[in-house]
Amino acid sequence: MYLATLALNDGDTAFAAVRLENQSWLDIAAASNTVGDQPESLSAGTVQALTEGGEEAINALLALKGKADAGGQLADVSYASEKVRLLAPIPTPRKNVFCVGRNYAEHIAEGDRAQKQSVGVTEHPVYFTKPSTAVIGPDAEIPIFPELSEAIDYEVELAVVIGKHGVNISKADAYDYIFGYTILNDITARDVQRRHGGQYFKGKALDGSCPLGPWIVTADVIGKPDNLAIGLSVNGETRQNGNTGSMIFDIPTLIESLSAGLTLEPGDIIATGTPSGVGYAMEPPQFLKHGDAVVCEIEKIGKLSNTLQQQVAS
């Protein structure tokens, strides 16, 4: 299933929706109330609640979607795509977004060349986080602050959405804990990142620096995500063109490593790293600027598009 958080074009109220066979969107809470006797995870009207609902929520939603696809009483709570706008699928994650750095060999190599260093592949995954205030949705403007940074960069990433509580999860069991997948653009202020000792957080935590979407595709649709084309373009020019099969640490390894002594919960998001082609490693470096249109694309998921918007200093 394709699950999204939407708002009507003429309104601001967000609601969870599932995409129907005719490409329209079913308001899950409204449909649940119309049919009656549905799990609270559906009537809550958020994607976060769906991640918490487990198999009961998935099965109930599949049945609800089946009714809507068959036509009839749920037509009044379905919306054509042109009547709604997409928000981030989980607009305000309950935790910081977990992120993985240096997880594609070619990206490590280009970074080492650009910084004239030789770090190479690390023995263990590199983690950092992005705050919930960084999350924005499809077609939202990415704010840039020229007085703060003149080196805004992009990184397309496959993001995993967790669907079960777990700690010390084994690689063998890792896929059982995944609710679905989405796209994340790890917007990074490279100069800010270097300014603070090279640590990742500040330069990757600015407001609007975590475009997310366009929706969550449930795990059953994707299957094993170890051979998906992943890419990014700026103003129509291809910058990144890779495959998730090139990850150094695959998703089961990441989940096992991250969950060691650290509880993962439904709705947690894990960005799994970016392939080569980032702006700072180009010769000369090519950073994002006001008006640039950035499109991330991952096979079986879709496209995430955003535009850069310069902010006026207050």
C-alpha positions in Angstrom: 0.0 0.0 0.0 0.9 3.6 -0.5 0.3 5.7 2.6 0.4 9.4 2.8 -0.4 12.4 5.0 -2.5 14.9 3.0 -4.3 18.1 3.3 -7.1 19.4 1.1 -5.9 22.2 -1.2 -8.4 24.6 0.4 -7.7 23.5 4.0 -4.9 22.9 6.6 -6.2 19.8 8.4 -3.8 16.9 7.9 -5.2 13.3 7.5 -3.8 9.9 6.7 -4.8 8.4 3.4 -4.2 5.3 1.3 -3.9 5.4 -2.5 -6.6 3.5 -4.3 -6.4 1.6 -7.6 -7.7 4.6 -9.5 -4.9 6.8 -8.0 -7.3 8.7 -5.8 -6.8 8.9 -2.1 -9.0 7.5 0.7 -9.3 9.4 3.9 -8.6 6.5 6.3 -10.2 7.9 9.4 -13.3 9.1 7.6 -13.7 5.8 5.8 -13.2 4.0 9.1 -15.9 6.0 10.7 -18.2 5.4 7.8 -17.8 1.7 7.8 -17.7 1.4 11.6 -16.2 -1.2 14.0 -12.6 -0.4 12.9 -9.4 -0.4 15.0 -8.4 2.8 16.7 -5.2 2.9 14.7 -7.4 3.6 11.6 -9.8 6.1 13.2 -6.9 8.1 14.7 -6.2 9.5 11.2 -2.4 9.6 11.3 0.3 7.5 9.7 2.1 7.3 13.0 -0.9 5.5 14.5 -0.9 3.1 11.5 2.8 2.2 12.3 1.8 1.5 15.9 -1.2 -0.7 14.9 0.7 -3.7 13.8 -0.8 -6.5 11.6 -4.3 -5.6 12.9 -4.0 -2.2 11.3 -2.6 -3.4 8.1 -5.2 -6.1 7.6 -8.1 -3.8 8.5 -6.7 -1.1 6.1 -6.4 -3.6 3.3 -10.1 -4.6 3.8 -11.1 -0.9 3.9 -9.1 -0.2 0.8 -10.8 -3.2 -0.9 -14.2 -1.8 -0.1 -13.2 1.6 -1.6 -11.7 0.1 -4.7 -15.0 -1.8 -5.2 -16.9 1.6 -5.3 -19.9 2.6 -3.3 -20.3 4.1 0.1 -16.7 5.4 0.5 -16.7 7.6 -2.6 -17.5 10.6 -0.5 -14.4 10.2 1.5 -12.0 9.7 -1.4 -10.2 12.6 -3.2 -8.7 12.9 -6.6 -5.0 13.7 -6.4 -5.5 17.2 -7.8 -7.7 18.0 -4.9 -5.1 17.4 -2.2 -1.5 18.2 -1.4 1.1 15.9 0.0 2.7 16.5 3.4 5.6 14.6 4.9 4.2 11.1 5.6 5.0 11.4 9.3 5.0 15.3 9.6 6.5 15.4 13.1 8.4 12.3 14.0 8.4 11.5 17.7 12.1 11.1 17.7 15.0 12.6 15.8 15.4 10.9 12.4 18.2 8.4 12.6 20.8 8.7 9.8 23.7 6.7 8.5 26.8 8.3 7.1 29.4 7.0 4.7 27.4 3.9 3.6 28.3 3.8 -0.1 32.0 3.1 -1.1 32.0 5.6 -4.0 30.6 8.3 -1.8 33.3 7.7 0.7 35.9 7.8 -2.0 34.6 11.1 -3.5 34.5 12.7 0.0 38.0 11.6 0.8 39.2 13.1 -2.5 37.4 16.4 -1.9 38.7 16.7 1.6 42.2 15.4 0.8 42.0 12.7 3.5 41.9 8.9 3.7 39.3 7.7 6.1 38.0 4.9 4.0 35.3 2.4 5.1 34.6 2.3 8.8 34.4 -0.9 10.8 31.0 0.0 12.2 28.1 2.2 10.8 28.4 6.0 11.4 25.2 7.4 12.9 23.8 10.9 13.4 20.3 12.4 13.7 18.2 15.1 12.2 15.6 16.8 14.5 11.8 16.7 13.7 11.9 20.5 13.0 14.0 19.7 9.9 11.2 17.5 8.3 9.3 19.0 5.4 7.1 17.4 2.8 7.0 17.0 -1.0 7.0 20.3 -2.9 7.7 22.3 0.2 10.4 24.9 0.0 13.8 24.1 1.4 14.9 27.3 3.3 18.4 28.5 2.8 20.1 31.1 5.0 23.0 32.8 3.1 24.3 34.5 6.2 24.7 31.1 7.8 25.8 28.9 4.9 27.0 29.2 1.4 27.5 25.5 0.9 24.1 23.8 0.8 24.3 20.2 -0.5 21.9 17.3 -1.2 21.9 13.6 -0.5 19.2 11.2 -1.7 18.6 8.3 0.7 16.3 5.4 1.1 14.6 5.7 4.5 13.3 2.8 6.5 10.1 3.2 8.7 10.0 1.0 11.8 6.7 -0.8 12.6 7.5 -2.7 15.8 9.1 -2.1 19.2 12.5 -3.8 19.4 15.9 -3.8 21.0 18.9 -6.0 20.2 17.2 -7.0 17.0 19.1 -9.6 15.0 19.9 -9.4 11.3 17.8 -12.4 10.7 14.7 -10.8 12.3 15.3 -7.2 11.0 12.8 -7.2 8.1 10.1 -8.2 10.5 10.4 -4.8 12.2 10.0 -2.7 9.1 6.7 -1.0 8.3 7.7 0.5 5.0 10.0 2.7 3.1 10.1 6.3 1.9 12.6 8.9 0.4 14.7 11.3 2.4 16.9 14.2 1.1 19.6 14.8 3.7 20.1 18.5 3.0 23.5 19.5 4.5 25.2 22.8 5.1 28.8 21.6 4.4 30.5 24.7 5.8 28.5 24.6 9.0 29.4 20.9 9.3 33.1 21.6 9.0 32.8 24.7 11.3 31.7 22.5 14.2 34.7 20.1 14.2 33.3 18.0 11.4 30.6 16.5 13.5 27.4 15.9 11.5 24.6 17.2 13.6 24.5 21.0 13.3 25.2 21.1 9.6 22.5 18.6 8.9 19.9 19.8 11.4 18.8 23.2 10.0 15.1 23.9 9.6 13.7 22.3 6.5 16.8 20.2 5.9 15.0 16.9 5.9 12.5 16.6 2.9 10.6 13.4 3.4 8.1 11.6 1.1 6.2 11.5 -1.1 4.6 8.7 0.8 5.4 5.5 2.7 5.3 2.3 0.6 4.6 -0.7 2.9 7.2 -3.4 3.1 5.2 -6.0 1.3 5.2 -3.9 -1.9 8.9 -3.3 -1.9 10.1 -6.8 -0.8 13.8 -6.8 0.0 15.1 -3.3 -0.9 18.6 -4.4 -1.8 18.4 -3.7 -5.6 16.6 -0.4 -6.1 17.7 2.4 -8.4 18.3 5.6 -6.5 19.1 9.0 -7.9 18.8 12.7 -7.7 18.7 15.6 -10.2 19.1 19.4 -9.9 17.3 21.5 -12.4 16.9 18.4 -14.6 20.6 17.5 -14.5 21.4 14.0 -13.1 23.8 14.3 -10.1 23.4 11.0 -8.3 22.7 7.7 -9.9 23.2 4.6 -7.8 21.7 1.4 -6.5 20.8 0.4 -2.9 22.7 -2.9 -3.5 25.9 -0.8 -3.2 25.3 -0.2 0.5 28.3 -1.2 2.6 26.1 -2.0 5.6 22.8 -3.4 4.4 19.5 -2.7 6.1 19.5 -5.8 8.4 23.0 -4.9 9.6 22.0 -1.3 10.2 19.0 -2.4 12.3 21.0 -4.9 14.3 23.7 -2.3 15.0 21.4 0.6 15.8 19.1 -1.4 18.0 21.9 -2.8 20.1 21.0 -1.4 23.5 18.7 1.2 21.9 15.0 0.6 21.5 13.5 1.2 18.1 9.8 2.1 18.1 7.0 2.3 15.5 7.3 5.4 13.4 11.1 5.7 13.9 12.8 6.6 10.6 16.3 5.4 9.6 18.0 7.1 6.6 20.4 4.6 5.1 23.1 6.7 3.4 23.6 8.3 0.0 25.4 7.2 -3.2 28.1 9.3 -4.9 27.5 12.5 -6.8 27.1 15.0 -4.0 27.8 18.7 -4.8 30.8 19.3 -2.6 32.7 16.5 -4.2 32.3 17.8 -7.8 35.1 19.8 -9.5 34.5 22.6 -9.0 31.9 22.1 -6.1 28.3 22.7 -7.1 26.2 23.8 -4.2 22.5 24.5 -4.2 21.2 28.0 -4.6 17.9 29.9 -4.5 15.4 28.6 -7.0 17.1 25.2 -7.6 14.7 22.3 -8.2 15.8 19.1 -6.6 14.2 15.8 -7.4 15.0 12.6 -5.6 13.8 9.3 -7.1 13.9 5.7 -5.8 12.6 2.7 -7.7 9.2 1.3 -6.5 8.7 4.4 -4.3 8.5 7.5 -6.6 9.8 11.0 -6.6 10.4 13.6 -3.9 10.6 17.2 -5.3 11.6 20.4 -3.5 12.8 23.9 -4.4 15.3 26.0 -2.6 14.1 29.3 -1.1 16.3 32.0 0.3 15.3 33.3 3.6 15.5 37.0 4.4 17.5 37.7 7.5 15.4 39.2 10.4 
